[in-house]
């Protein structure tokens, strides 16, 4: 089991999430789902 607390992620000036707490349990698969923005396109 892995536990993370108060995690945030930001790309450039665009904040994707902040203050996230999550527990990863054995045997489960996890992923993030969201809009993909091409590298050459601004947020």
C-alpha positions as CSV (number, residue, x, y, z in Angstrom):
1,X,0.0,0.0,0.0
2,X,1.2,3.5,-0.9
3,X,-0.3,6.6,0.7
4,X,0.3,10.2,-0.7
5,X,-0.9,13.4,1.0
6,X,-1.3,17.0,-0.2
7,X,-0.1,16.3,-3.8
8,X,-0.6,18.8,-6.6
9,X,0.3,19.1,-10.2
10,X,0.7,22.1,-12.4
11,X,1.8,22.5,-16.1
12,X,2.8,26.1,-16.9
13,X,0.2,28.3,-15.4
14,X,-2.5,25.7,-15.5
15,X,-3.2,24.0,-12.2
16,X,-4.5,20.5,-12.7
17,X,-5.1,19.6,-9.0
18,X,-3.9,20.4,-5.6
19,X,-4.1,19.1,-2.0
20,X,-5.0,15.5,-3.2
21,X,-4.8,12.7,-0.7
22,X,-5.0,9.1,-2.0
23,X,-4.2,5.5,-1.0
24,X,-3.0,3.0,-3.6
25,X,-3.9,-0.5,-2.6
26,X,-2.2,-3.7,-4.0
27,X,-4.1,-5.4,-6.8
28,X,-5.7,-2.3,-8.2
29,X,-4.9,-0.3,-11.3
30,X,-4.9,3.5,-11.2
31,X,-4.8,6.3,-13.9
32,X,-5.6,9.9,-14.5
33,X,-8.1,10.8,-17.2
34,X,-8.5,14.2,-18.8
35,X,-8.1,16.3,-21.8
36,X,-4.9,16.0,-23.8
37,X,-3.4,19.2,-25.1
38,X,-0.9,19.0,-28.0
39,X,2.6,20.2,-27.0
40,X,2.6,23.1,-29.4
41,X,-0.8,24.4,-28.3
42,X,-1.0,26.8,-25.3
43,X,-3.2,25.8,-22.3
